[in-house]
Amino acid sequence: MRHGFDEDAGTMGQASRPRLGWDEPLKELGCGARNVLKRTGDEWVPEAPGDCWLLPASDEVAVQIAQQQDRLRKLGWRLLSSEAAVVVRLGNKALLRDFAEQRGLLEHLPAHYASPQTRASHAS
């Protein structure tokens, strides 16, 4: 595995893992991102290979990062996370709406319809 600057991605890190398909659109936006970590049990994240952000690619991984953020920061990773309970709520569409309502933030979400029939009645 090669460590160091990845000229293709424009980032520091490990660059030998296969791509998953989401990195090309990011590259077009001028962002260098690669899936470079192999998960193996509890120790699935090594020490950061440089000034790198650890970004989740699934709700499950976002929760794991939130639960382990202190340890991950000590390993040198840069994170954008919150408390694990908040991350769980944000990953669940029904809980997200309740969470936004509790905080007076519903105006920032799309209109909500409990059923297709409710939507149809508002469309007329």
Secondary structure, DSSP 8 states (H G I E B T S, - for coil): --EEEETTTTEEEE--S---SSHHHHHHTT----------GGG-----SSS-B---SSHHHHHHHHHTHHHHHHTT-B-----HHHHHHHHSHHHHHHHHHHTT-GGGS----SSHHHHHHHH-
